Amino acid sequence: MESNRQKNNGVKNYFFQMPLHYPRYTRDDYQHMPETTLDRLFAEYGLSVKGDVAFKREFAMGTFLWSN
């Protein structure tokens, strides 16, 4: 039995699995976060984000920060 994907008639189904801890970074943290850290964070959540570091920072803030 495969944990994150199942085979069904030759078709692979992928499932999102929420990591145990939701990231607790501030907007300032994301604005100064190195690209390698962003990439690790996205990989932990099963996200594949392509683009430059500015795009990745904006994507992270839009994805992980809650509106006030």
Buried (B, 14 or more C-beta within 10 A) or exposed (E): EEEEEEEEEEEEEEEEEEEEEEBEBEEEBBEEBEEEBBBEBBEEBEBEBEEEEEEBBEBBBEBBBEEE
